[in-house]
Amino acid sequence: MKTDTQKDTNCILVEDGGLIDKALEEGVRKAMLQHKKDGLPVVVERDGKIEWVKPEDLGY
């Protein structure tokens, strides 16, 4: 049973979507910087294909 203070998922996405997007972007940025620092490649999907990106090519 929902209380008055609980929001449904759609409401959260509509009202707080920008904050969620910013948090995701910052998390990805931090992960990419850590990979680059550690000299580790990253796996990405481009045009339906899986690719390994070298740390020096990450662009962060």
Backbone hydrogen bonds in HBPLUS format (Angstrom, degrees):
<---DONOR---> <-ACCEPTOR-->    atom                        ^
c    i                          cat <-CA-CA->   ^        H-A-AA   ^      H-
h    n   atom  resd res      DA  || num        DHA   H-A  angle D-A-AA Bond
n    s   type  num  typ     dist DA aas  dist angle  dist       angle   num
A0006-GLN N   A0003-THR O   3.23 MM   3  5.44 151.6  2.32 105.3 113.2     1
A0012-ILE N   A0008-ASP O   3.11 MM   4  6.45 158.9  2.16 155.1 161.4     2
A0013-LEU N   A0009-THR O   2.96 MM   4  6.22 164.8  1.99 157.1 160.8     3
A0014-VAL N   A0010-ASN O   3.00 MM   4  6.18 153.6  2.07 146.8 153.8     4
A0015-GLU N   A0011-CYS O   2.88 MM   4  5.99 172.6  1.89 155.6 158.1     5
A0016-ASP N   A0012-ILE O   2.73 MM   4  5.41 159.3  1.77 147.6 154.8     6
A0019-LEU N   A0016-ASP O   3.09 MM   3  5.37 118.6  2.49 104.8 119.1     7
A0020-ILE N   A0016-ASP O   3.03 MM   4  6.31 157.6  2.08 156.3 163.4     8
A0021-ASP N   A0017-GLY O   2.90 MM   4  6.12 161.2  1.94 151.4 156.2     9
A0022-LYS N   A0018-GLY O   3.00 MM   4  6.21 160.7  2.04 146.6 151.5    10
A0023-ALA N   A0019-LEU O   2.98 MM   4  6.16 157.3  2.03 146.2 152.3    11
A0024-LEU N   A0020-ILE O   2.98 MM   4  6.23 158.4  2.03 151.6 157.2    12
A0025-GLU N   A0021-ASP O   2.92 MM   4  6.14 163.0  1.95 152.5 157.3    13
A0026-GLU N   A0022-LYS O   2.97 MM   4  6.13 160.7  2.00 148.9 153.8    14
A0027-GLY N   A0023-ALA O   2.97 MM   4  6.14 153.1  2.04 143.8 151.4    15
A0028-VAL N   A0024-LEU O   2.95 MM   4  6.20 160.0  1.99 153.6 158.3    16
A0029-ARG N   A0025-GLU O   2.93 MM   4  6.11 161.0  1.97 147.9 153.8    17
A0030-LYS N   A0026-GLU O   2.95 MM   4  6.14 163.1  1.98 148.7 152.6    18
A0031-ALA N   A0027-GLY O   3.02 MM   4  6.21 158.5  2.07 144.8 150.9    19
A0032-MET N   A0028-VAL O   2.87 MM   4  6.09 161.6  1.91 155.8 160.5    20
A0033-LEU N   A0029-ARG O   2.95 MM   4  6.17 162.1  1.98 152.6 157.4    21
A0034-GLN N   A0030-LYS O   2.98 MM   4  6.15 154.1  2.04 146.0 153.0    22
A0035-HIS N   A0031-ALA O   2.94 MM   4  6.20 158.4  1.99 149.0 154.8    23
A0036-LYS N   A0032-MET O   2.92 MM   4  6.14 161.6  1.95 150.7 155.7    24
A0037-LYS N   A0033-LEU O   2.87 MM   4  6.04 160.0  1.91 146.8 152.6    25
A0038-ASP N   A0034-GLN O   2.90 MM   4  6.07 155.9  1.96 148.2 154.5    26
A0039-GLY N   A0035-HIS O   2.90 MM   4  5.94 110.7  2.39 137.3 154.4    27
A0040-LEU N   A0035-HIS O   2.84 MM   5  4.92 161.9  1.88 148.1 147.8    28
A0039-GLY N   A0036-LYS O   3.15 MM   3  5.01 150.2  2.25  96.5 105.5    29
A0042-VAL N   A0053-VAL O   2.98 MM  11  5.16 152.1  2.06 138.8 147.1    30
A0053-VAL N   A0042-VAL O   2.74 MM  11  5.16 160.5  1.77 151.8 158.8    31
A0044-VAL N   A0051-GLU O   2.87 MM   7  5.39 162.2  1.90 157.2 163.2    32
A0051-GLU N   A0044-VAL O   2.82 MM   7  5.39 164.0  1.85 160.0 163.7    33
A0046-ARG N   A0049-LYS O   2.80 MM   3  5.27 161.0  1.84 157.1 159.6    34
A0049-LYS N   A0046-ARG O   2.89 MM   3  5.27 160.5  1.93 116.1 122.7    35
A0057-ASP N   A0054-LYS O   2.89 MM   3  5.27 149.3  1.98 112.2 122.2    36
A0058-LEU N   A0055-PRO O   3.24 MM   3  5.40 168.6  2.26 111.4 113.0    37
